[in-house]
Amino acid sequence: MEPYGDTKKPCLLFLHGGGVGGWMWEEQIQYFKKDYFILVPELPLTDPHFSIQQTALELNELMREFYGNHKVTLVGFSIGAQISLAMVGNSPNQYNAAMINSALAIPIQNKVMDSTLKYSYPLTRSRMFAKLQAKSMAVPKQHFNTYYEQSLEFTKEAFLNMMKENMSFQVPKTFFETKIPILFTIGSKEQKIVRQSFEILNTNTENSRSYIFEKVGHNAPFIAANEFNRVLEKWLEEVL
């Protein structure tokens, strides 16, 4: 868990996406560390027994242990957004607010998926494929080596497990009982199922707002970092 900024200031907990690490939040850390205390954990995605639900429970307990009644705001992206949804679902009143970015909230049930994922795994070992992936995500060039090295940390078992956790995730019903402010965001060019998830989440959450990053895919914190930061900053000023 990497800390940044002054511990006396409001806390933001940033949860990264799959295939990347806490380094993905570099632009956000630099932008917010003056006015907020920032925590960036490395999620255990390369553990073949990784579980979104278990990780959410452990993070909730960790934040209670260190912060008690000092509330925290969650900022999650992709699988980190799914973990954020589970964290709020498990403890609806523990956090100040949550920004949920590009969350898949509709389980994918496809028997062909297992074989597709098995054949996809060897591509994660390819440096050329990693370059294509990094380009599509707009990963900054200075982080490419880290991105590629992290992809090599996945065993086949861990890769398949992470992907299945992501694709089979179901939002806890208790999430929709929360009264805390929620900001749902998405890129306008994301996959249809992610856009549908965005609509379902926003429609069924009581105290929510939404924002769409135009002409952006599944990479807003990278490719639209300035806009992302301004949107988050303005929303935080309004709800905290």
Residue pairs with C-beta under 8 A, 6 or more apart in sequence:
1 39
1 40
1 41
1 42
1 62
2 22
2 39
2 40
2 41
2 42
3 37
3 38
3 39
4 29
4 33
4 37
4 38
4 39
4 40
5 32
5 33
5 34
5 35
5 36
5 37
5 38
6 37
7 37
8 37
9 35
9 36
9 37
10 35
10 36
10 37
10 73
10 96
10 236
10 240
11 36
11 37
11 38
11 39
11 67
11 70
11 71
11 72
11 73
12 32
12 36
12 37
12 38
12 39
12 72
12 73
12 75
13 38
13 39
13 40
13 41
13 59
13 63
13 72
13 73
13 74
13 75
14 22
14 25
14 28
14 29
14 38
14 39
14 40
14 75
14 76
14 80
15 41
15 43
15 59
15 74
15 75
15 76
15 77
15 80
15 81
15 83
15 84
16 22
16 24
16 25
16 40
16 42
16 43
16 77
16 80
17 24
17 77
17 78
17 79
17 80
17 81
17 102
18 45
18 78
18 79
18 162
18 163
18 166
19 45
19 133
19 147
19 150
19 151
20 137
20 139
20 147
20 150
21 42
21 146
21 150
22 40
22 41
22 42
23 143
23 146
24 77
24 139
24 143
24 221
24 222
25 40
25 221
26 140
26 143
27 221
27 222
27 225
27 226
27 228
27 229
28 38
28 75
28 221
28 225
28 228
28 229
28 232
29 38
29 40
31 229
31 233
32 38
32 229
32 232
32 233
39 72
41 59
43 50
43 55
43 79
43 80
43 83
44 50
44 55
45 79
45 154
45 158
45 162
46 150
46 153
46 154
46 155
46 158
46 162
47 158
48 155
48 157
48 158
48 161
49 161
50 158
50 161
50 162
50 165
51 165
52 79
52 82
52 83
52 86
52 165
52 166
52 169
53 86
53 90
55 83
55 86
56 83
56 84
56 86
56 87
56 89
56 90
57 90
59 83
59 87
60 87
60 90
60 91
60 94
63 72
63 94
64 94
71 94
71 95
71 96
72 94
72 95
72 96
73 95
73 96
73 97
73 98
73 99
73 236
73 240
74 84
74 87
74 88
74 95
74 97
74 98
74 99
75 84
75 98
75 99
75 101
75 232
76 82
76 83
76 84
76 85
76 98
76 99
76 100
76 101
76 103
77 101
77 102
77 220
77 221
78 101
78 102
78 103
78 104
78 166
78 218
79 162
79 165
79 166
81 100
81 101
81 102
81 103
82 103
82 104
82 105
82 166
82 169
84 98
84 100
84 103
85 100
85 103
85 105
85 171
85 172
85 175
85 201
86 172
86 175
87 94
87 95
87 98
88 94
88 95
88 98
88 175
88 178
88 180
88 182
89 171
89 172
89 173
89 174
89 175
89 178
90 172
90 174
92 174
92 175
92 177
92 178
92 179
92 180
93 178
93 179
93 180
95 180
96 180
96 181
96 239
96 240
97 180
97 181
97 182
97 183
97 236
97 239
97 240
98 180
98 181
98 182
98 183
99 182
99 183
99 185
99 232
99 235
100 182
100 183
100 184
100 185
100 201
101 184
101 185
101 186
101 220
101 221
102 185
102 186
102 187
102 190
102 194
102 218
102 220
103 184
103 194
103 197
103 198
103 201
104 166
104 167
104 169
104 193
104 194
104 197
105 169
105 170
105 171
105 197
105 200
105 201
106 193
106 196
106 197
106 200
107 167
107 168
107 169
107 170
108 167
108 168
108 193
113 167
114 160
117 159
117 160
117 163
117 164
118 156
118 160
121 154
121 156
121 159
121 160
123 129
124 130
124 151
124 152
124 154
124 159
125 151
125 152
127 148
130 144
130 147
130 148
130 151
131 144
134 144
134 147
134 148
136 217
136 219
137 218
137 219
137 222
137 223
138 219
138 222
138 223
139 147
139 222
140 222
154 162
171 201
175 205
176 204
176 205
176 206
178 205
178 206
178 207
179 206
179 207
180 207
181 207
181 208
181 209
181 235
181 239
182 205
182 207
182 208
182 209
183 208
183 209
183 210
183 211
183 231
183 232
183 235
184 198
184 201
184 202
184 205
184 208
184 209
184 210
184 211
185 210
185 211
185 212
185 213
185 220
185 228
185 231
186 194
186 195
186 198
186 210
186 211
186 212
186 213
186 220
187 212
187 213
187 216
187 217
187 218
187 219
187 220
187 224
188 212
188 213
188 214
188 215
188 216
189 215
189 216
189 217
190 198
190 217
190 218
191 218
194 218
198 210
201 208
202 208
202 209
202 210
209 235
211 231
213 220
213 224
213 227
213 228
216 223
216 224
217 223
220 227
220 228
221 228
